Amino acid sequence: MCLPDRWNGKVTARSDAEMRSLSFYLWNSQTSSLGDKLLTIYRFTEQQWNEENQEDYIRLDIQVQKSKAVFAAQIFKTNADDSLNLSAEEVKNSVFAI
């Protein structure tokens, strides 16, 4: 993911191998603690994706060689700093495979 410049020093990430996800949170540097969740990116198998309520996610157009994985994102809003919230379009344009 190409992180927005406005997230510099304000956001941190945590991965969850069991859930096959990467979540981004507000970071409180004064207390060294996580704040509100801003975004989670998931990797689903095709079967998992077909069993999910797809309305809850933004499907990402990511193709990984030799993989039929589906990548999707969930956006969360924070009231702590509205400037850090992302739109669906920003997420679609910021997440890509390398």
C-alpha positions in Angstrom: 0.0 0.0 0.0 1.2 3.5 -0.8 0.4 5.4 2.4 -1.0 8.9 2.1 1.5 11.6 3.2 -1.1 12.9 5.7 -0.7 9.6 7.6 3.1 10.2 8.2 3.8 9.8 12.0 0.1 9.5 12.8 -0.8 6.0 11.7 0.6 2.5 12.3 -0.2 -1.0 11.0 -0.7 -4.4 12.5 -1.0 -7.7 10.6 -3.1 -10.6 11.6 -1.8 -13.9 10.0 -4.9 -15.8 11.2 -7.3 -13.4 9.6 -5.0 -12.7 6.6 -5.4 -9.0 7.2 -3.4 -5.8 7.6 -5.1 -3.1 9.7 -4.1 0.6 9.9 -4.8 2.5 13.2 -4.3 6.0 14.5 -1.1 6.1 16.6 -0.9 8.1 19.8 2.8 8.8 20.1 2.4 10.3 23.6 0.9 7.2 25.1 2.4 4.7 22.6 -1.1 3.2 22.0 -3.4 2.4 19.2 -6.4 4.6 18.4 -9.2 4.2 16.0 -9.0 1.7 13.2 -8.9 3.4 9.8 -8.6 0.6 7.3 -8.3 -3.2 7.0 -7.1 -5.0 3.9 -8.0 -8.7 3.7 -6.8 -11.6 1.5 -9.6 -14.1 0.9 -9.6 -17.4 -1.0 -12.2 -17.5 -3.8 -14.3 -19.7 -1.6 -14.1 -17.4 1.4 -14.9 -14.4 -0.7 -18.0 -16.1 -2.1 -19.2 -16.9 1.4 -18.7 -13.3 2.6 -21.2 -10.5 2.7 -19.5 -8.6 -0.1 -21.4 -5.4 0.6 -19.2 -4.9 3.6 -16.0 -4.7 1.5 -14.4 -2.8 -1.3 -13.0 -5.3 -3.7 -9.5 -4.4 -4.8 -8.2 -5.0 -8.3 -5.0 -6.8 -7.4 -3.8 -9.8 -9.3 -1.0 -11.9 -7.8 0.7 -14.4 -10.1 -0.4 -18.1 -9.6 -2.9 -17.0 -7.0 -6.7 -16.8 -7.2 -6.8 -14.7 -4.0 -9.3 -11.9 -3.6 -8.2 -8.7 -1.9 -10.7 -6.5 -0.3 -10.8 -3.6 2.1 -13.0 -2.2 4.8 -12.9 1.5 5.6 -13.5 2.8 9.1 -14.0 6.5 10.0 -12.5 8.3 12.9 -13.8 11.4 14.5 -10.5 12.1 16.1 -9.0 13.6 12.9 -11.3 13.7 9.9 -8.3 14.5 7.6 -7.0 10.9 8.1 -10.1 9.2 6.8 -9.8 7.6 3.4 -12.4 7.4 0.5 -13.1 4.2 -1.4 -11.4 5.8 -4.4 -8.2 6.6 -2.4 -8.0 3.0 -1.2 -8.5 1.6 -4.7 -5.7 3.8 -6.0 -3.3 3.2 -3.1 -3.3 -0.6 -2.7 -1.4 -2.6 -5.3 0.8 -5.7 -5.6 4.5 -5.4 -6.0 
